[in-house]
């Protein structure tokens, strides 16, 4: 089958699934994806929170979970990853950039994130994710429509043209209240930074607590005209 036909088939599958699963529960969406793609399904998680991973392992025990270890994470985020690997029924896979932070500094100069955050994200997040996703046919992410103005049109199932695979957002319609309720009802592991005023957690140098009245992701890349790392472009 030609790549064009593969793309057409994937687009059709995404369109059909998005329409059929629009009102389905998050667990039903994950169960559909597991039945559809089997071991070709993976969850991508930054371990900023773990409710998506908890939900996925409940619906699909043993599911692969990709974690991008950028070299810049908070210690609390690495600790959350390690706790998830022990407590949840998942196969946790840590993906690292091609260069260490020291090697990147040597080639591009220190603190690339402070001078060119897009380039730093491309090197430490986007490229590793491309590599990590290659063996899979579909990936699950935790984006939600209410998180920011750039995410209001997220589909439950979509065609990821950049990677020629299916992208699934099972909690796209969840409110923060639903997230909080799921965490409480299921005793989900929590990144300790949420108890310290953070509402969206990425790499330590590029993350701050949001100010009163700001949206939950306002503390990411503050001072730059940047709202996304590029993983979902």
Secondary structure, DSSP 8 states (H G I E B T S, - for coil): --HHHHHHHHHHHHHHHHHHTTTS-HHHHHHHHHHHHGGGEEEE--SS--HHHHHHHHHSTTEEEEEEE-S-B-HHHHHHHHHHHHHSSEEEEEEE-SS-HHHHHHHH-S-HHHH-HHHHHIIIIIHHHHHHHTT-SEEE----GGG-GGGTT--SEEEETTTTEEEE-TTTT--HHHHHHHHHHHT----GGGGGT-SS--BGGGB----TT--TTTTBSTTSS----STT-
